Amino acid sequence: MLTIKRTCSNRIITRALDNEDKPLVALLMPAAEDCEVCIDRGQLQAGLDANPPAIIVYNQQADAIALVEQLEVPPQQVFIEIRQDTKGVLGLQAYHKKDHAPEAMELLHE
C-alpha cells in the first residue's frame, strides 16, 4: 500500500488545478510534504536516477503522458496519475508500470 500525507495530496491537486491545461510532471519522494515539478524529460530522468524510490506524478495532459511514457524505468516504478473523471473533480490514482494495476493509496492525517 502506498501512503502519502493528506496535505501532500492536497498540494498535488492544487498544483494540477493551477496547471489545468498545461503538462504537469513531478517527482514525489517517500514521506515528502510536496512533489518537485520537473520541467523536462532530462530533469525527470536525472531525479529518478538519483532517487530510485521516487514516485512519478503527472496529469492527464497529452504532453505529460507522452513524457512519462518515454521514461526508462523499472517495472516496479510507481506512478500517481492526477485524474479528472468528472468535470472539475480531481483525484489521485497510483499504479505500477508493469501492469497498470491500481495501487491502494492511504492518506495520512499529519
BELHU-V630671 format. One line per field, one symbol per residue. phi: phi as a letter, one per 20 degrees, with the letter a starting at -180 (. if undefined). psi: psi as a letter, one per 30 degrees, with the letter a starting at -180 (. if undefined). burial: I if it has 9 or more other ideal C-beta (glycine too) atoms within 8 Angstrom, else O. A space follows every 10 residues. Layout:
phi=???
psi=???
burial=???
This chain:
phi=.eccfgffff ffffffffdg ddfccbddeg mfebedfdeb ffffffffff cgffdedbee fgfffffffe fecfgegecc eedcecgndd bdcebeggcl fgdfcddeeb
psi=kkklkeeeee eeeeeeefhe glkjklkjkk glflljkkfl eeeeeeeeef iefkkkkllg keeeeeeeff kjllfgkkkj kjkjekjfjk lkjklkeegg kkkkkkkkj.
burial=OIOIIIOIIO IIIOIIOOIO OOIIIIIIIO OOOOIIOIOO OOIIIOIIOO IOOIIIIIII IOOIIOIIOO IOOOOOIIII IIIIOOOOOI IIIIIIIOOO OOIOIOIOOO
